[in-house]
């Protein structure tokens, strides 16, 4: 065999093999912000010096604008990475959101939201206490009226219960049972709302959502729920309109 051709053929095969096995580095950019900072002060506050790391990437830290870029090797675009964000004296707020959104190669920057250490649990407790006070106050007030078993206030509570729960009341026992059912429903909704507000960054939310948060903080839980229901309805209608438009042009 001609030695010259053997060397050329070998180099050619090695080049093909190298091209097949090598993968380009893929980056994942993001920013680390303080929860609700713009909502509270009018200006977004960034976390400087936060440590960001993930498997198969070089660890990095956030800069003066809270920005960072992780570079991944041997990870395909679209793969979901587990990102760990840490900073002394702070804790991560949007852990679940970060887990779902950390897609390698995504075009829009990833957002990590942090708050002071211990503030997350503190807010959960504050929001829970607000909702708990509202529920007990509303339930006890209505219970007192229903125990009268007659009168204008009694009739007003019965009418409200029938309207709010979309059920017919035929007796005082029905009214008491429906009131207790409403109390349990409010407890469940309030707990879910407390958790939602605790991990939400209001800086990214609409004015309607912020109004719901304000109403909740003032103890108007039913108003907060009504506002959020209208926001969800508006979102569903918008999504439905987009689907309908897409169907028309397809």
Secondary structure, DSSP 8 states (H G I E B T S, - for coil): --HHHHHHHHHHHHHHHHHHH----EEEEEEEEETTHHHHHSS--B-TT-EEE-TTB--EE--TTSEEEEEESS--TT-B---EEE-TTEEES-HHHHHHH-BTT-SS-EEEEEEETTHHHHHHHHHHHHHHHHHHHHHHHHHHHHTT-SSHHHHHHHHHHHHHHT----SHHHHHHHHHHHHHHHHHHHHHHHHHHHH--GGGS-HHHHHHHHHHHTT-HHHHHHHHHHHHHHHHHHHHHHHHHHHHH-
